[in-house]
């Protein structure tokens, strides 16, 4: 029998949103600041948290948002609020973000050639980077990096199990047919990447941070701006959270 202890999803929409048409957090936007591909990460994060909240309510799953307005609540404040709930054994922290990747250019054979910062395997990339003379970084341009990533803190914890379930449900929803999943094939080989992000290493409950696509990639921006895609993603998260509740917390 399932132990019906209270279960709570702690929702964290990353960064600040938008107030009077002005992004609260500088730099967290697509290169197209005014055109049809205008994308503000904090606005998207809140859209996704709202969609997920609606689905959690319908499924009678309790939730709490650590950044309920458009302001850029500090990381410390987000974590303090979550930890002060005193539900470390029955709460799950879910942080929603969109990603970005800078563009790098190499000066080769008298021309500038674009290289991707996430694929540095080309020998000329390393050569130029080490010499630090013919490599420049453009943080404002579009590039080819795209895909969904999910992060946990470093080491094996219950957060890893939660991340695996989330990405299983993302895949089951057919999302990889629309946007690739960027799993961690470089370290321990599982689906989640590990990082010392503040909200992951300082929360007392299992915590994951999902990057829903790259705001520096046009195709990802189009998808993340599409309400149909947003609903599909939110539904996959709901299915994952229901599994997390029964398979990890109440098994």
DRENDO-1510 file (C-alpha; in Angstrom, 1 decimal, always signed):
<recs>
REC; n; res; u; v; w
REC; 1; UNK; +0.0; +0.0; +0.0 .
REC; 2; UNK; +1.2; +3.5; -0.8 .
REC; 3; UNK; +2.1; +5.6; +2.2 .
REC; 4; UNK; +0.0; +8.7; +1.7 .
REC; 5; UNK; +2.4; +11.2; +3.2 .
REC; 6; UNK; +2.2; +14.7; +1.6 .
REC; 7; UNK; +4.1; +15.0; -1.6 .
REC; 8; UNK; +5.0; +18.4; -3.0 .
REC; 9; UNK; +6.5; +19.6; -6.3 .
REC; 10; UNK; +8.6; +22.7; -5.7 .
REC; 11; UNK; +8.6; +24.7; -9.0 .
REC; 12; UNK; +11.4; +27.1; -9.9 .
REC; 13; UNK; +10.9; +29.2; -13.1 .
REC; 14; UNK; +14.5; +30.3; -13.7 .
REC; 15; UNK; +15.6; +34.0; -13.8 .
REC; 16; UNK; +13.3; +37.0; -14.1 .
REC; 17; UNK; +10.4; +37.4; -16.5 .
REC; 18; UNK; +9.3; +40.6; -18.2 .
REC; 19; UNK; +7.9; +43.8; -16.8 .
REC; 20; UNK; +6.3; +46.4; -19.1 .
REC; 21; UNK; +7.9; +44.8; -22.1 .
REC; 22; UNK; +11.4; +44.8; -20.6 .
REC; 23; UNK; +13.2; +41.6; -19.7 .
REC; 24; UNK; +14.1; +41.5; -16.0 .
REC; 25; UNK; +17.2; +39.5; -16.4 .
REC; 26; UNK; +19.7; +40.9; -18.9 .
REC; 27; UNK; +21.0; +38.6; -21.6 .
REC; 28; UNK; +18.5; +35.8; -21.2 .
REC; 29; UNK; +16.9; +36.1; -24.6 .
REC; 30; UNK; +17.2; +35.1; -28.2 .
REC; 31; UNK; +19.3; +37.1; -30.7 .
REC; 32; UNK; +16.1; +38.4; -32.2 .
REC; 33; UNK; +15.2; +41.0; -29.6 .
REC; 34; UNK; +12.3; +42.6; -31.5 .
REC; 35; UNK; +11.4; +40.4; -34.4 .
REC; 36; UNK; +9.2; +37.2; -34.8 .
REC; 37; UNK; +11.8; +35.0; -33.1 .
REC; 38; UNK; +11.9; +37.2; -29.9 .
REC; 39; UNK; +12.2; +34.9; -27.0 .
REC; 40; UNK; +12.7; +35.8; -23.3 .
REC; 41; UNK; +13.8; +32.8; -21.2 .
REC; 42; UNK; +12.2; +34.0; -18.0 .
REC; 43; UNK; +8.9; +34.5; -19.7 .
REC; 44; UNK; +9.0; +31.0; -21.2 .
REC; 45; UNK; +10.1; +29.4; -17.9 .
REC; 46; UNK; +7.0; +31.0; -16.3 .
REC; 47; UNK; +4.7; +29.8; -19.1 .
REC; 48; UNK; +5.9; +26.3; -18.6 .
REC; 49; UNK; +5.6; +26.4; -14.8 .
REC; 50; UNK; +2.0; +27.7; -15.2 .
REC; 51; UNK; +1.1; +25.0; -17.7 .
REC; 52; UNK; +2.6; +22.3; -15.4 .
REC; 53; UNK; +0.8; +23.9; -12.3 .
REC; 54; UNK; -2.5; +23.6; -14.1 .
REC; 55; UNK; -1.9; +19.9; -14.8 .
REC; 56; UNK; -0.7; +19.2; -11.3 .
REC; 57; UNK; -3.8; +20.9; -9.9 .
REC; 58; UNK; -6.0; +18.7; -12.1 .
REC; 59; UNK; -4.2; +15.6; -10.9 .
REC; 60; UNK; -4.5; +16.7; -7.3 .
REC; 61; UNK; -0.8; +17.0; -6.8 .
REC; 62; UNK; +0.4; +19.7; -4.5 .
REC; 63; UNK; +2.9; +22.3; -5.8 .
REC; 64; UNK; +4.7; +25.4; -4.5 .
REC; 65; UNK; +6.4; +28.0; -6.6 .
REC; 66; UNK; +9.6; +29.6; -5.2 .
REC; 67; UNK; +9.5; +32.6; -7.6 .
REC; 68; UNK; +5.8; +33.4; -8.0 .
REC; 69; UNK; +6.2; +36.8; -9.7 .
REC; 70; UNK; +8.2; +38.3; -12.6 .
REC; 71; UNK; +11.1; +39.5; -10.5 .
REC; 72; UNK; +14.5; +37.8; -10.5 .
REC; 73; UNK; +14.3; +36.1; -7.2 .
REC; 74; UNK; +17.9; +35.3; -6.0 .
REC; 75; UNK; +19.1; +31.7; -6.1 .
REC; 76; UNK; +19.7; +31.9; -2.3 .
REC; 77; UNK; +16.1; +33.0; -1.7 .
REC; 78; UNK; +14.7; +30.2; -3.9 .
REC; 79; UNK; +16.7; +27.6; -2.1 .
REC; 80; UNK; +15.9; +29.0; +1.4 .
REC; 81; UNK; +12.2; +29.0; +0.7 .
REC; 82; UNK; +12.3; +25.4; -0.6 .
REC; 83; UNK; +14.4; +24.1; +2.3 .
REC; 84; UNK; +12.3; +26.0; +4.9 .
REC; 85; UNK; +9.3; +23.9; +3.8 .
REC; 86; UNK; +10.8; +21.1; +5.9 .
REC; 87; UNK; +9.7; +18.5; +3.4 .
REC; 88; UNK; +13.1; +17.0; +2.4 .
REC; 89; UNK; +11.7; +13.5; +2.4 .
REC; 90; UNK; +8.5; +14.2; +0.4 .
REC; 91; UNK; +9.3; +17.2; -1.9 .
REC; 92; UNK; +10.8; +17.3; -5.3 .
REC; 93; UNK; +12.5; +20.4; -6.7 .
REC; 94; UNK; +12.0; +21.1; -10.4 .
REC; 95; UNK; +13.8; +24.0; -12.0 .
REC; 96; UNK; +12.8; +25.1; -15.6 .
REC; 97; UNK; +15.1; +26.9; -18.0 .
REC; 98; UNK; +16.0; +27.5; -21.6 .
REC; 99; UNK; +19.6; +27.1; -22.7 .
REC; 100; UNK; +22.0; +29.2; -24.8 .
REC; 101; UNK; +25.3; +28.6; -26.5 .
REC; 102; UNK; +27.7; +31.1; -27.7 .
REC; 103; UNK; +29.1; +31.0; -31.2 .
REC; 104; UNK; +32.9; +30.8; -31.8 .
REC; 105; UNK; +34.8; +31.9; -34.9 .
REC; 106; UNK; +38.2; +30.7; -36.1 .
REC; 107; UNK; +40.4; +32.6; -38.5 .
REC; 108; UNK; +41.5; +29.9; -41.0 .
REC; 109; UNK; +43.1; +30.5; -44.4 .
REC; 110; UNK; +42.4; +34.2; -44.3 .
REC; 111; UNK; +38.6; +33.8; -43.5 .
REC; 112; UNK; +36.5; +33.6; -40.4 .
REC; 113; UNK; +34.9; +30.2; -40.0 .
REC; 114; UNK; +32.1; +29.5; -37.5 .
REC; 115; UNK; +32.6; +26.7; -35.0 .
REC; 116; UNK; +30.3; +25.5; -32.3 .
REC; 117; UNK; +31.4; +25.9; -28.7 .
REC; 118; UNK; +29.7; +22.6; -27.8 .
REC; 119; UNK; +31.6; +20.5; -30.4 .
REC; 120; UNK; +35.2; +21.4; -29.9 .
REC; 121; UNK; +36.7; +18.2; -31.3 .
REC; 122; UNK; +38.1; +19.8; -34.5 .
REC; 123; UNK; +41.8; +20.0; -34.3 .
REC; 124; UNK; +41.8; +23.6; -35.4 .
REC; 125; UNK; +39.5; +24.5; -32.6 .
REC; 126; UNK; +42.0; +23.3; -30.0 .
REC; 127; UNK; +44.9; +24.8; -31.8 .
REC; 128; UNK; +43.3; +28.2; -32.0 .
REC; 129; UNK; +42.0; +28.0; -28.5 .
REC; 130; UNK; +45.4; +27.1; -27.0 .
REC; 131; UNK; +47.1; +29.9; -29.0 .
REC; 132; UNK; +44.3; +32.3; -28.0 .
REC; 133; UNK; +45.0; +34.5; -30.9 .
REC; 134; UNK; +42.6; +33.6; -33.7 .
REC; 135; UNK; +39.5; +32.7; -31.8 .
REC; 136; UNK; +36.7; +35.1; -31.0 .
REC; 137; UNK; +33.4; +34.5; -29.3 .
REC; 138; UNK; +30.1; +36.0; -30.5 .
REC; 139; UNK; +27.5; +35.7; -27.7 .
REC; 140; UNK; +24.7; +37.4; -29.7 .
REC; 141; UNK; +24.4; +35.1; -32.8 .
REC; 142; UNK; +22.3; +32.2; -33.8 .
REC; 143; UNK; +24.0; +28.8; -34.0 .
REC; 144; UNK; +23.3; +25.1; -34.5 .
REC; 145; UNK; +23.4; +23.8; -30.9 .
REC; 146; UNK; +19.9; +22.6; -29.9 .
REC; 147; UNK; +18.2; +20.1; -27.8 .
REC; 148; UNK; +16.8; +19.3; -24.3 .
REC; 149; UNK; +19.2; +18.7; -21.4 .
REC; 150; UNK; +18.6; +17.7; -17.8 .
REC; 151; UNK; +21.0; +18.3; -14.9 .
REC; 152; UNK; +21.5; +16.9; -11.4 .
REC; 153; UNK; +24.0; +17.6; -8.7 .
REC; 154; UNK; +27.3; +15.7; -8.8 .
REC; 155; UNK; +27.2; +12.1; -7.6 .
REC; 156; UNK; +24.6; +9.4; -7.4 .
REC; 157; UNK; +21.4; +10.5; -5.6 .
REC; 158; UNK; +17.7; +10.2; -5.9 .
REC; 159; UNK; +17.8; +13.2; -8.2 .
REC; 160; UNK; +19.4; +10.9; -10.9 .
REC; 161; UNK; +16.4; +8.6; -10.7 .
REC; 162; UNK; +14.0; +11.5; -11.0 .
REC; 163; UNK; +15.9; +12.8; -14.1 .
REC; 164; UNK; +15.8; +9.4; -15.8 .
REC; 165; UNK; +12.1; +9.2; -15.3 .
REC; 166; UNK; +11.5; +12.7; -16.7 .
REC; 167; UNK; +13.5; +12.0; -19.8 .
REC; 168; UNK; +11.8; +8.6; -20.3 .
REC; 169; UNK; +8.5; +10.4; -20.3 .
REC; 170; UNK; +9.8; +13.2; -22.6 .
REC; 171; UNK; +10.8; +10.5; -25.0 .
REC; 172; UNK; +7.5; +8.6; -24.6 .
REC; 173; UNK; +5.7; +11.8; -25.6 .
REC; 174; UNK; +7.6; +11.8; -28.9 .
REC; 175; UNK; +9.4; +15.0; -28.2 .
REC; 176; UNK; +12.8; +13.8; -29.5 .
REC; 177; UNK; +11.2; +13.5; -32.9 .
REC; 178; UNK; +10.8; +17.3; -32.7 .
REC; 179; UNK; +13.8; +18.3; -30.7 .
REC; 180; UNK; +16.9; +16.2; -29.9 .
REC; 181; UNK; +17.7; +15.0; -26.3 .
REC; 182; UNK; +21.3; +15.8; -25.3 .
REC; 183; UNK; +22.2; +13.0; -22.9 .
REC; 184; UNK; +25.4; +12.8; -20.9 .
REC; 185; UNK; +27.6; +10.4; -22.9 .
REC; 186; UNK; +30.9; +11.8; -21.7 .
REC; 187; UNK; +31.0; +10.9; -18.0 .
REC; 188; UNK; +28.8; +8.3; -16.4 .
REC; 189; UNK; +26.7; +7.6; -19.6 .
REC; 190; UNK; +23.3; +8.2; -18.1 .
REC; 191; UNK; +20.7; +10.7; -19.4 .
REC; 192; UNK; +21.4; +13.5; -16.8 .
REC; 193; UNK; +24.3; +15.8; -16.9 .
REC; 194; UNK; +26.0; +16.7; -13.6 .
REC; 195; UNK; +26.8; +20.2; -12.4 .
REC; 196; UNK; +27.3; +22.3; -9.3 .
REC; 197; UNK; +24.4; +24.5; -10.0 .
REC; 198; UNK; +23.3; +26.3; -6.9 .
REC; 199; UNK; +19.8; +25.1; -6.8 .
REC; 200; UNK; +20.9; +21.5; -7.3 .
REC; 201; UNK; +23.6; +21.2; -4.7 .
REC; 202; UNK; +22.0; +23.3; -2.0 .
REC; 203; UNK; +18.4; +22.0; -1.9 .
REC; 204; UNK; +17.7; +19.3; +0.7 .
REC; 205; UNK; +15.3; +17.4; -1.5 .
REC; 206; UNK; +15.9; +15.7; -4.8 .
REC; 207; UNK; +16.3; +18.3; -7.5 .
REC; 208; UNK; +16.6; +18.5; -11.2 .
REC; 209; UNK; +17.1; +21.4; -13.7 .
REC; 210; UNK; +15.8; +21.0; -17.2 .
REC; 211; UNK; +17.0; +23.0; -20.2 .
REC; 212; UNK; +14.1; +22.9; -22.6 .
REC; 213; UNK; +16.0; +23.9; -25.7 .
REC; 214; UNK; +18.4; +26.6; -26.9 .
REC; 215; UNK; +17.2; +30.1; -27.3 .
REC; 216; UNK; +20.2; +30.7; -29.6 .
REC; 217; UNK; +18.8; +28.1; -32.1 .
REC; 218; UNK; +16.0; +29.2; -34.4 .
REC; 219; UNK; +14.3; +25.8; -34.6 .
REC; 220; UNK; +14.3; +25.4; -30.8 .
REC; 221; UNK; +12.9; +28.9; -30.4 .
REC; 222; UNK; +10.1; +28.2; -32.8 .
REC; 223; UNK; +9.2; +25.0; -30.8 .
REC; 224; UNK; +9.5; +26.6; -27.4 .
REC; 225; UNK; +7.2; +29.4; -28.5 .
REC; 226; UNK; +4.6; +27.0; -29.8 .
REC; 227; UNK; +1.7; +26.4; -27.3 .
REC; 228; UNK; +1.2; +22.9; -28.7 .
REC; 229; UNK; +4.8; +22.0; -28.0 .
REC; 230; UNK; +4.6; +23.6; -24.6 .
REC; 231; UNK; +1.5; +21.5; -23.7 .
REC; 232; UNK; +3.2; +18.3; -25.0 .
REC; 233; UNK; +6.2; +19.0; -22.8 .
REC; 234; UNK; +4.1; +19.9; -19.7 .
REC; 235; UNK; +2.1; +16.7; -20.1 .
REC; 236; UNK; +5.3; +14.6; -20.2 .
REC; 237; UNK; +6.4; +16.3; -17.0 .
REC; 238; UNK; +3.1; +15.5; -15.3 .
REC; 239; UNK; +3.4; +11.9; -16.3 .
REC; 240; UNK; +7.0; +11.9; -15.0 .
REC; 241; UNK; +6.0; +13.5; -11.7 .
REC; 242; UNK; +3.3; +11.0; -11.1 .
REC; 243; UNK; +5.8; +8.2; -11.6 .
REC; 244; UNK; +8.3; +10.0; -9.4 .
REC; 245; UNK; +5.7; +10.2; -6.6 .
REC; 246; UNK; +4.9; +6.5; -6.7 .
REC; 247; UNK; +8.2; +4.9; -7.8 .
REC; 248; UNK; +10.7; +7.0; -5.8 .
REC; 249; UNK; +8.9; +8.6; -2.9 .
REC; 250; UNK; +6.2; +6.1; -2.1 .
REC; 251; UNK; +7.5; +2.8; -3.4 .
</recs>
